[in-house]
Amino acid sequence: MTKRNIDCVAMKELGSKRVYEQLDGMTMDEELAFWNAQDTQLTAKQSEIRAATMPKRARGRTKQSQNPNR
C-alpha cells in the first residue's frame, strides 16, 4: 500500500488563493452573485449524490421521519 502525505495547510492555502483570485476586483453585488451560484451548484451536486447513493425507499425522508422516537 502506498502511503501519501497530505499537507492540509497547503491545500487550504491553495483553495483560499483560488477563491481570492476569482473574487479579486468584483463588486459586492458580483461577489454575492458568485456565492449564490456556488451554493446552487453545491446543492445540485449534493442532490445528485443523494439520489445515486440512497435506497429508493429512503429518498425524501428526513432524519426525524426515519427515527420516530426522537
Buried (B, 14 or more C-beta within 10 A) or exposed (E): EEEEEEEEEEEEEEEEEEEEEEEEEEEEEEEEEBEEEEEEEEEEEEEEEEEEEEEEEEEEEEEEEEEEEE
